[in-house]
Amino acid sequence: MKRILATLALPALLSACIEGPEEVDGATFYETNCAACHGPTGHGDGELAEGLPVPPADLTQLSAMNGGVFPRDQVMSYVDGYHRGGLYAEVMPEFGAGDLGPTVIVEDEAGVGTPVPAALLAVANYLAGIQE
């Protein structure tokens, strides 16, 4: 009986130690990991932009380049490093290779849930908020 109770209690104890998605700050992630190249406001004018073989993307125009819809899943895939090509693949860090923290379930339009690192979702939400 003790073993059963311990087995049932373990997931609850572990989940209490994981920070929730509301505690992950996309703006801080962006400032720490993206602003040096993409600039403090996301316009591609960061302090390291001049020395790169490819100009950093203007991240405020992602919705405009996608028919007015923010391409959240595409952005997360790109930041993660899962889907990239060309010179950007050589220049931009692959953040998914590191620790992006705990995961949250994100549903697509069809209601299919996919586990996504909370930090990845947070930075995508931050970028959605700076669209012009």
HELIX and SHEET records of a PDB file:
HELIX    1   1 LYS A    2  CYS A   17  1                                  16    
HELIX    2   2 PRO A   21  GLU A   23  5                                   3    
HELIX    3   3 GLY A   26  ASN A   33  1                                   8    
HELIX    4   4 ALA A   35  HIS A   38  1                                   4    
HELIX    5   5 ALA A   49  GLY A   51  5                                   3    
HELIX    6   6 LEU A   59  GLN A   61  5                                   3    
HELIX    7   7 ALA A   64  ASN A   66  5                                   3    
HELIX    8   8 ARG A   72  ASP A   80  1                                   9    
HELIX    9   9 GLY A   86  VAL A   91  1                                   6    
HELIX   10  10 PHE A   95  ALA A   97  5                                   3    
HELIX   11  11 ALA A  118  GLY A  129  1                                  12    
SHEET    1   A 2 THR A 103  GLU A 107  0                                        
SHEET    2   A 2 GLY A 113  PRO A 117 -1                                        
END                                                                             
